[in-house]
Amino acid sequence: GGSAVAFSDSRPFQRIYGDSGEGEFKKKKVVVLGTGWAGTTFLKILKSNSFEVQVVSPRNYFAFTPLLPSVTNGTVEARSIVEPIRNIVRKKGMDIQFKEAECYKIDAEKKQIYCRTTEDRTCGGKEEFALDYDILVIAMGAQANTFNTPGVVEHAHFLKEVEHAQRIRRSVIDCFERASLPNLSDEERKKILHFVVVGGGPTGVEFAAALHDFVIDDLSKLYPSLKEFTRITLLEAGDHILNMFDKRITASAEEKFKRDGIDLKTGSMVVKLSDKEISTKDRATGQISSIPYGMVVWSTGIGTRPVIMDFMKQIGQANRRVLATDEWLRVEGCESVYALGDCATINQRKVMEDISAIFSKADKNNTGKLNVKDLKEVVKDICERYPQVEIYLNKKQLKNINVLLKNAEEDPKKASMEFDIEKFKKALSEVDSQMKHLPATAQ
């Protein structure tokens, strides 16, 4: 029941999945870029019988990324957090073609993507190819953000892939092996066993904690003479770690680090990284200092992939950090292209921008007033189209939108439960304040 609250330029989301059932038709070509959280979820819910689907990703598996820090310390085996993408689609009985390759260019005008295989010395170099699409789903995620800091790419480890976690684990063990060699001074051992984590977001904090457990619980037993030389430092440019969370969580994490002996340096910006030292700038004083290290892990948030940056220039979104989409995940300014996950953000329409259209849709009899029955017929569509309405109701502990409208009356006891457009506007005037940008999942 009820009519969808929409606008002339809006199309039902069902068209993405649309199986019209009107006889035979040519299957549309759907290309999905990425096998991360967003891309894999899309594949799981896609009704692919109406489409010819091709997936392109340099990674032929889905990885449960929250457990990457646990792979570095051996708590979890790498094979336990990955699932081959072919297995995922096979279980669904979906006819989907997978290409293990990297998309390096999107041509929106020609509706083509250009790809090359990832370098593999055992298979004789790279191959390049192009794919046509009718519908493109971009779910490529993001890459580590280095902020163009000199030396980071060359000397730091990242923690975004399973291979990264395995490489970090090997590097930690290598540091202990090097430090156990004879003829080294105590100062040299301290330098080799100094592990630095840059970035106080979820990944950096969890990795620092996992590294501490690895060093104290495991490696100190294998290398007992080196325990006194081991040190872990976490550098954060802000005043606190985990600053996107509740202050109580931040305080608890900082207290835990203090108890564990993890050296937390806030207000420290990394300005340069060499093979032996990391240079930092104190935000308060501007003083530059150098810290010797054995291994650095860089986890300062996410940045835009080059292919996405190039695509944004094509479609007039050059000044953005990620692709802008509407509430149906359609890329703004580009036909037949959708974007989801950390490579995109949703520009949710505001209720107050569309308040007149909403009122007119509910006022079927054109009386200029709404009653409870009118609202009941459209309230579900309103909450679906504008999720901030439901968030606002929950925050105010209001049972439904009718209570919200009643509370907008100067004297609720005299409320007739009939509203003209001005009272309707007044009741919903604060709803849009609940709109927030979704946080990136890969921090």
C-alpha positions as CSV (number, residue, x, y, z in Angstrom):
1,G,0.0,0.0,0.0
2,G,0.9,3.6,-0.4
3,S,2.6,5.5,-3.2
4,A,6.4,5.9,-3.3
5,V,7.5,9.4,-2.3
6,A,9.9,10.3,-5.2
7,F,10.7,12.9,-7.8
8,S,10.6,13.1,-11.6
9,D,14.3,12.2,-11.8
10,S,14.2,9.3,-9.5
11,R,13.8,5.7,-10.6
12,P,12.8,2.8,-8.5
13,F,15.7,0.8,-7.1
14,Q,14.1,-2.4,-8.4
15,R,15.2,-1.5,-11.9
16,I,18.7,-2.4,-11.0
17,Y,17.5,-5.9,-10.4
18,G,14.7,-5.6,-12.9
19,D,13.3,-8.8,-14.3
20,S,10.3,-7.5,-16.1
21,G,9.0,-10.9,-17.2
22,E,7.9,-9.5,-20.5
23,G,9.2,-12.1,-22.8
24,E,12.8,-12.5,-24.0
25,F,15.2,-9.7,-23.9
26,K,18.9,-9.2,-24.2
27,K,20.7,-9.5,-20.9
28,K,22.4,-6.3,-19.8
29,K,26.1,-6.5,-19.2
30,V,26.9,-5.7,-15.5
31,V,30.5,-5.2,-14.5
32,V,31.5,-5.2,-10.9
33,L,34.8,-3.7,-9.8
34,G,36.1,-5.1,-6.5
35,T,35.7,-8.1,-4.2
36,G,35.8,-6.4,-0.9
37,W,32.9,-5.8,1.5
38,A,30.8,-3.7,-0.8
39,G,31.4,-5.7,-4.0
40,T,30.9,-9.1,-2.4
41,T,27.7,-8.0,-0.6
42,F,26.3,-6.7,-3.9
43,L,27.1,-10.1,-5.6
44,K,25.4,-12.0,-2.8
45,I,22.1,-10.0,-3.2
46,L,22.1,-9.6,-6.9
47,K,19.5,-11.5,-8.9
48,S,21.7,-12.3,-11.8
49,N,19.4,-14.2,-14.0
50,S,18.6,-11.0,-15.8
51,F,22.2,-10.0,-16.3
52,E,25.5,-11.0,-17.8
53,V,27.8,-10.4,-14.9
54,Q,31.5,-10.0,-14.9
55,V,33.6,-9.2,-11.8
56,V,37.1,-7.6,-12.1
57,S,39.4,-7.5,-9.1
58,P,43.2,-8.0,-8.5
59,R,42.1,-10.1,-5.5
60,N,40.3,-13.4,-6.3
61,Y,38.9,-13.7,-2.8
62,F,37.0,-11.8,-0.1
63,A,39.0,-11.0,3.1
64,F,37.5,-10.5,6.5
65,T,39.6,-7.4,7.1
66,P,38.8,-6.7,10.8
67,L,40.9,-9.8,11.6
68,L,44.1,-8.7,9.7
69,P,45.8,-7.5,12.9
70,S,45.2,-11.0,14.4
71,V,46.9,-12.5,11.4
72,T,50.1,-10.5,12.1
73,N,50.4,-12.1,15.6
74,G,49.3,-15.6,14.6
75,T,46.1,-15.6,16.6
76,V,44.3,-16.3,13.4
77,E,45.6,-18.1,10.3
78,A,45.4,-16.2,7.0
79,R,43.4,-18.9,5.3
80,S,40.7,-18.6,8.0
81,I,39.8,-15.0,7.0
82,V,39.6,-15.5,3.2
83,E,36.9,-17.0,1.0
84,P,37.5,-17.5,-2.8
85,I,35.1,-15.3,-4.7
86,R,34.3,-18.2,-7.0
87,N,33.1,-20.2,-4.1
88,I,30.9,-17.4,-3.0
89,V,29.1,-17.0,-6.3
90,R,29.1,-20.8,-6.9
91,K,27.1,-21.3,-3.6
92,K,24.5,-18.9,-5.0
93,G,24.3,-20.8,-8.3
94,M,25.1,-17.6,-10.1
95,D,26.5,-17.5,-13.6
96,I,29.2,-14.9,-13.0
97,Q,32.5,-14.5,-14.8
98,F,35.5,-13.5,-12.8
99,K,38.7,-11.7,-14.1
100,E,41.7,-11.4,-11.8
101,A,42.9,-8.1,-13.0
102,E,43.2,-4.4,-12.1
103,C,41.0,-1.8,-13.7
104,Y,43.2,1.2,-14.5
105,K,40.8,3.3,-16.5
106,I,37.0,3.9,-16.8
107,D,35.6,5.5,-19.9
108,A,32.1,6.7,-19.0
109,E,31.4,8.0,-22.5
110,K,32.2,4.7,-24.3
111,K,30.9,2.6,-21.4
112,Q,34.1,0.7,-21.3
113,I,36.7,-0.2,-18.6
114,Y,40.3,-1.0,-19.3
115,C,42.1,-3.6,-17.3
116,R,45.5,-5.3,-16.9
117,T,46.4,-8.5,-15.1
118,T,48.4,-8.2,-12.0
119,E,52.1,-8.9,-12.4
120,D,53.1,-12.5,-12.1
121,R,56.6,-13.6,-12.9
122,T,55.5,-17.2,-13.3
123,C,53.0,-16.5,-16.0
124,G,54.9,-14.3,-18.4
125,G,54.1,-10.7,-17.7
126,K,50.9,-8.6,-17.9
127,E,47.9,-8.8,-20.2
128,E,45.6,-5.9,-21.0
129,F,42.0,-6.0,-22.1
130,A,38.8,-3.9,-22.3
131,L,35.2,-4.8,-21.2
132,D,32.0,-3.1,-22.3
133,Y,29.2,-2.5,-19.8
134,D,25.6,-1.5,-19.6
135,I,25.8,-1.1,-15.8
136,L,29.0,-0.5,-13.9
137,V,29.2,-1.1,-10.2
138,I,32.3,0.5,-8.7
139,A,33.3,-1.1,-5.3
140,M,37.0,-0.7,-5.4
141,G,37.5,0.6,-1.9
142,A,40.3,2.9,-1.1
143,Q,44.1,2.8,-0.7
144,A,46.3,3.7,2.2
145,N,46.7,7.5,2.5
146,T,50.3,8.5,2.7
147,F,49.6,12.3,2.6
148,N,52.6,12.3,0.1
149,T,55.0,11.9,3.0
150,P,58.5,11.2,1.7
151,G,59.7,7.7,2.2
152,V,56.4,6.1,3.3
153,V,55.8,4.0,0.2
154,E,59.5,2.8,0.1
155,H,60.0,2.0,3.8
156,A,56.7,1.5,5.6
157,H,54.3,-1.5,5.9
158,F,50.6,-1.1,5.3
159,L,47.8,-3.3,6.7
160,K,45.0,-3.5,4.1
161,E,45.5,-6.9,2.6
162,V,46.2,-10.5,3.8
163,E,49.6,-10.3,2.1
164,H,50.4,-7.2,4.2
165,A,49.6,-9.0,7.4
166,Q,51.8,-11.9,6.5
167,R,54.6,-9.6,5.4
168,I,54.5,-7.7,8.7
169,R,54.6,-10.9,10.7
170,R,57.7,-12.0,8.8
171,S,59.3,-8.6,9.3
172,V,58.8,-8.7,13.1
173,I,60.4,-12.1,13.4
174,D,63.2,-10.9,11.1
175,C,63.8,-8.0,13.5
176,F,64.2,-10.4,16.4
177,E,66.5,-12.7,14.4
178,R,68.7,-9.7,13.5
179,A,68.8,-8.4,17.0
180,S,69.9,-11.8,18.3
181,L,73.1,-11.8,16.1
182,P,76.4,-11.4,18.0
183,N,78.6,-8.3,18.0
184,L,75.6,-5.9,18.2
185,S,75.6,-3.2,20.8
186,D,72.6,-2.7,23.1
187,E,71.8,0.6,21.3
188,E,71.6,-1.3,17.9
189,R,69.4,-3.9,19.4
190,K,67.1,-1.2,20.8
191,K,66.8,0.3,17.4
192,I,66.1,-3.0,15.6
193,L,63.4,-3.9,18.1
194,H,61.7,-0.5,18.1
195,F,58.3,-1.0,16.3
196,V,56.5,2.2,15.3
197,V,52.8,2.4,14.4
198,V,51.7,5.6,12.6
199,G,48.0,6.4,13.0
200,G,45.7,6.2,16.0
201,G,42.6,5.0,14.1
202,P,41.0,1.6,14.6
203,T,43.5,-0.3,12.5
204,G,46.6,1.3,14.1
205,V,45.3,0.9,17.7
206,E,44.3,-2.7,17.2
207,F,47.5,-3.6,15.4
208,A,49.6,-2.0,18.2
209,A,47.7,-4.1,20.8
210,A,48.1,-7.3,18.7
211,L,51.8,-6.6,18.2
212,H,52.2,-6.2,22.0
213,D,50.6,-9.5,22.6
214,F,52.8,-11.1,19.9
215,V,56.0,-9.7,21.4
216,I,55.2,-10.3,25.1
217,D,53.3,-13.6,24.9
218,D,55.2,-15.4,22.1
219,L,58.5,-13.8,21.0
220,S,59.7,-13.0,24.5
221,K,59.7,-16.7,25.3
222,L,61.6,-17.5,22.2
223,Y,64.1,-14.6,22.6
224,P,64.2,-14.1,26.4
225,S,67.4,-12.1,26.3
226,L,65.8,-9.5,23.9
227,K,62.7,-8.7,25.9
228,E,64.3,-5.7,27.6
229,F,65.2,-4.1,24.3
230,T,61.7,-4.3,22.7
231,R,59.6,-1.1,22.5
232,I,56.4,-0.2,20.7
233,T,55.5,3.4,19.9
234,L,52.2,4.7,18.4
235,L,52.3,8.1,16.7
236,E,49.1,10.1,16.3
237,A,48.8,13.6,14.9
238,G,45.6,14.4,16.9
239,D,45.3,15.0,20.6
240,H,43.8,11.5,21.2
241,I,43.6,8.1,19.5
242,L,40.3,6.7,18.3
243,N,39.0,10.3,18.1
244,M,36.0,9.2,16.0
245,F,34.6,7.2,18.9
246,D,33.1,8.0,22.3
247,K,35.6,9.7,24.7
248,R,35.2,6.8,27.1
249,I,36.5,4.3,24.5
250,T,39.4,6.6,23.8
251,A,40.3,7.0,27.5
252,S,40.0,3.2,28.0
253,A,42.3,2.5,25.1
254,E,44.9,5.1,26.2
255,E,44.9,3.7,29.7
256,K,45.4,0.2,28.4
257,F,48.4,1.3,26.3
258,K,49.8,2.9,29.4
259,R,49.5,-0.3,31.5
260,D,51.0,-2.4,28.7
261,G,54.0,-0.1,28.2
262,I,53.1,1.1,24.7
263,D,54.5,4.5,24.2
264,L,51.8,6.8,22.9
265,K,52.9,10.1,21.3
266,T,49.9,12.3,20.4
267,G,50.3,15.6,18.5
268,S,53.2,14.0,16.5
269,M,53.1,14.5,12.7
270,V,55.4,12.3,10.5
271,V,57.2,14.5,8.0
272,K,59.7,12.0,6.6
273,L,60.7,8.4,6.6
274,S,64.1,6.9,5.8
275,D,65.3,3.4,6.0
276,K,66.6,3.9,9.5
277,E,64.7,6.9,11.0
278,I,61.3,8.4,11.2
279,S,61.1,12.2,11.5
280,T,58.2,13.8,13.4
281,K,57.0,17.3,14.0
282,D,55.5,18.3,17.3
283,R,52.2,20.1,16.5
284,A,52.4,22.3,19.6
285,T,56.0,23.5,19.3
286,G,56.9,22.8,15.7
287,Q,60.0,20.9,16.8
288,I,61.4,18.3,14.5
289,S,62.9,15.1,16.0
290,S,64.1,11.8,14.6
291,I,63.3,8.4,16.0
292,P,65.3,5.2,15.0
293,Y,63.2,2.2,14.3
294,G,63.3,-1.4,13.1
295,M,59.9,-1.6,11.5
296,V,57.1,1.0,10.7
297,V,53.5,0.2,10.0
298,W,51.5,3.0,8.4
299,S,47.8,3.2,9.1
300,T,46.7,6.8,8.8
301,G,43.4,6.3,7.1
302,I,42.4,5.9,3.5
303,G,42.9,7.8,0.2
304,T,41.5,7.8,-3.3
305,R,42.7,5.3,-5.8
306,P,44.2,6.8,-9.0
307,V,41.6,5.2,-11.3
308,I,38.8,6.8,-9.2
309,M,40.5,10.2,-9.3
310,D,40.8,10.0,-13.1
311,F,37.1,9.0,-13.3
312,M,36.0,11.8,-11.1
313,K,37.7,14.3,-13.4
314,Q,35.8,12.9,-16.4
315,I,32.4,13.4,-14.7
316,G,32.9,16.8,-13.0
317,Q,33.7,15.6,-9.5
318,A,37.4,16.5,-9.6
319,N,37.4,18.4,-6.3
320,R,36.0,15.5,-4.2
321,R,37.8,12.9,-2.1
322,V,35.3,10.1,-3.1
323,L,32.6,9.6,-5.6
324,A,29.3,11.3,-4.8
325,T,26.1,9.2,-5.3
326,D,22.4,9.8,-4.8
327,E,20.5,7.7,-2.2
328,W,20.1,4.9,-4.8
329,L,24.0,4.7,-5.0
330,R,23.9,6.1,-8.6
331,V,27.0,8.2,-9.3
332,E,26.0,11.8,-9.8
333,G,26.6,13.1,-13.3
334,C,27.1,9.7,-14.8
335,E,24.4,7.4,-16.3
336,S,24.3,3.7,-15.5
337,V,27.2,3.8,-13.0
338,Y,26.8,2.9,-9.3
339,A,29.4,3.3,-6.5
340,L,29.4,1.8,-3.1
341,G,31.8,1.2,-0.2
342,D,34.8,3.3,0.8
343,C,35.2,4.8,-2.8
344,A,31.9,6.6,-2.5
345,T,29.6,8.7,-0.3
346,I,25.9,9.2,-0.4
347,N,24.4,12.7,-0.9
348,Q,21.2,12.0,0.9
349,R,18.3,14.4,-0.1
350,K,17.1,16.6,2.7
351,V,13.5,16.4,3.8
352,M,13.1,20.2,3.8
353,E,14.2,20.4,0.2
354,D,11.3,18.2,-0.8
355,I,8.7,19.1,1.9
356,S,6.2,20.5,-0.6
357,A,6.4,17.4,-2.8
358,I,6.0,15.1,0.2
359,F,2.9,17.1,1.4
360,S,1.3,17.0,-2.0
361,K,1.8,13.3,-2.4
362,A,0.2,12.6,0.9
363,D,-2.7,15.1,0.3
364,K,-4.5,13.0,-2.3
365,N,-7.7,14.9,-2.0
366,N,-6.0,18.3,-2.5
367,T,-7.6,19.6,0.7
368,G,-4.5,21.5,1.7
369,K,-4.5,19.5,5.0
370,L,-3.3,16.1,6.1
371,N,-4.9,13.8,8.7
372,V,-3.7,10.6,10.4
373,K,-5.0,8.4,7.6
374,D,-3.1,10.4,4.9
375,L,0.1,10.1,6.9
376,K,-0.2,6.3,7.5
377,E,-0.3,5.7,3.8
378,V,3.0,7.5,3.1
379,V,5.0,7.3,6.4
380,K,6.7,4.1,5.4
381,D,7.8,5.6,2.1
382,I,9.0,8.7,3.8
383,C,11.2,6.8,6.3
384,E,12.6,4.7,3.5
385,R,13.4,7.6,1.2
386,Y,14.6,9.8,4.1
387,P,16.3,7.6,6.7
388,Q,17.1,10.6,8.8
389,V,13.3,10.8,9.7
390,E,13.5,7.4,11.5
391,I,16.8,8.3,13.2
392,Y,15.2,11.5,14.5
393,L,12.2,9.7,15.8
394,N,14.3,7.2,17.6
395,K,16.6,9.9,19.1
396,K,13.6,11.8,20.4
397,Q,12.0,8.5,21.6
398,L,8.8,9.2,19.6
399,K,6.7,6.2,18.6
400,N,5.9,7.5,15.1
401,I,5.7,10.5,12.9
402,N,2.1,11.2,14.1
403,V,3.5,11.9,17.6
404,L,6.1,14.2,16.1
405,L,3.4,16.2,14.3
406,K,1.2,16.3,17.4
407,N,4.2,17.6,19.5
408,A,4.6,20.4,17.0
409,E,1.3,21.9,18.1
410,E,1.6,24.8,20.6
411,D,-1.0,23.1,22.7
412,P,-0.9,19.3,22.1
413,K,-4.2,18.8,24.0
414,K,-6.0,20.8,21.3
415,A,-4.3,19.1,18.4
416,S,-6.9,18.2,15.8
417,M,-4.4,15.9,14.0
418,E,-5.0,17.9,10.8
419,F,-2.1,19.8,9.5
420,D,-1.5,22.3,6.8
421,I,1.9,22.6,5.1
422,E,3.3,25.2,7.5
423,K,2.7,22.9,10.5
424,F,4.1,20.0,8.5
425,K,7.3,22.0,7.9
426,K,7.5,23.0,11.5
427,A,7.3,19.4,12.7
428,L,10.0,18.1,10.3
429,S,12.3,21.2,10.5
430,E,14.9,19.5,12.7
431,V,15.0,16.1,11.0
432,D,17.8,16.9,8.6
433,S,20.1,17.7,11.5
434,Q,20.5,14.0,12.0
435,M,22.2,13.5,8.6
436,K,25.8,12.5,8.9
437,H,28.4,11.2,6.5
438,L,29.0,7.5,6.9
439,P,32.4,6.6,8.3
440,A,34.8,4.7,6.1
441,T,35.1,1.0,7.0
442,A,38.8,0.7,6.3
443,Q,40.6,3.0,8.8
